[in-house]
Amino acid sequence: MVTCFLKYVIDPQKIEEFKHYGQLWIDLVNRMGGLHHGYLIPHEGPNNIGYATFSFPSLAAYEEYRNKIPNCPNCQEAFEYSKASACIISLERNFFTPVFEGVEDKAKLFY
């Protein structure tokens, strides 16, 4: 599994627009074979930083998703919404391998 971690710099006057943008992508990623873990919008602390994470079974599955985006009208509408609303200033994309199981989920290793 691979998890995409997105860090957004957003316009603090357009939090609701960013939230709507995120809601669009949650549905799209889930429909296109991924598992969206949600968006985090500012509450306390910096008012211009947002985050999102979503996972795909493999990097190859993520690449298939990315290749579908240019031909997906709903994805293009989401991109156009972000441009028209100017809610996103920039974004940073990183990939990680998630760890979801604790030690208790496996045989006791150190006890």
C-alpha positions in Angstrom: 0.0 0.0 0.0 1.1 3.5 -0.7 -0.3 6.7 1.0 -0.2 10.1 -0.6 0.3 12.9 1.9 -0.7 16.3 0.6 0.2 19.6 2.3 -1.6 22.6 1.0 -1.0 26.3 1.4 -4.4 27.8 1.2 -6.0 31.2 1.2 -7.2 31.7 4.8 -10.2 33.7 3.5 -11.3 30.7 1.5 -11.5 27.9 4.0 -15.0 26.9 2.9 -14.0 26.7 -0.7 -11.0 24.5 0.2 -13.4 22.3 2.2 -15.7 22.0 -0.8 -12.7 21.2 -3.0 -11.7 18.4 -0.6 -15.1 17.0 -0.5 -15.1 16.7 -4.3 -11.8 14.8 -4.2 -12.8 12.4 -1.4 -15.6 11.1 -3.6 -13.4 11.0 -6.7 -10.5 9.1 -5.1 -12.9 6.6 -3.6 -14.7 6.0 -6.9 -11.4 5.6 -8.7 -10.1 2.8 -6.5 -8.4 4.6 -3.7 -9.2 5.0 0.0 -9.4 8.7 1.0 -8.6 9.3 4.6 -10.0 12.9 4.5 -8.9 16.5 4.6 -7.7 18.5 7.6 -8.6 22.1 7.4 -7.3 24.8 9.8 -8.8 25.0 13.2 -6.0 26.1 15.7 -2.5 27.2 14.7 -1.6 28.4 11.1 -4.7 29.4 9.3 -3.3 28.8 5.8 -2.2 25.1 6.0 -4.4 22.1 5.1 -3.6 18.4 4.7 -5.1 15.4 3.0 -4.2 11.7 2.8 -5.4 8.9 0.6 -4.1 5.4 -0.2 -3.9 3.0 -3.1 -3.0 -0.7 -3.0 0.2 0.0 -4.8 2.2 2.7 -6.6 1.1 1.2 -9.9 -2.6 1.6 -8.8 -1.9 5.2 -7.9 -0.3 5.7 -11.3 -3.4 4.2 -13.0 -5.5 6.7 -11.1 -3.3 9.6 -12.1 -3.5 8.5 -15.7 -7.3 8.6 -15.6 -7.5 12.1 -14.2 -7.0 14.0 -17.5 -9.9 12.2 -19.2 -12.3 12.3 -16.2 -14.7 15.2 -16.5 -15.4 15.2 -12.7 -11.7 15.5 -12.0 -11.3 18.3 -14.4 -14.3 20.1 -12.8 -12.6 19.8 -9.4 -9.4 21.3 -10.8 -11.4 24.1 -12.4 -13.2 24.8 -9.1 -9.8 25.2 -7.3 -8.6 27.6 -10.0 -11.8 29.6 -10.1 -12.1 29.9 -6.3 -8.3 30.4 -5.9 -8.5 28.6 -2.6 -5.2 26.8 -3.1 -1.9 28.7 -3.3 0.4 25.7 -3.5 0.7 22.0 -2.6 3.3 19.5 -1.7 2.9 15.8 -2.5 4.8 13.0 -0.7 4.4 9.3 -0.6 4.6 6.9 2.4 4.1 3.3 3.3 1.6 3.3 6.2 1.8 1.2 9.3 -1.7 0.3 10.6 -1.0 -2.6 12.9 0.4 -2.4 16.4 2.6 -5.0 18.0 -0.4 -6.5 19.7 -1.8 -7.3 16.3 1.1 -9.7 15.7 2.8 -12.3 17.8 4.5 -10.8 20.9 7.9 -9.9 19.6 9.7 -8.5 22.6 7.9 -10.0 25.6 
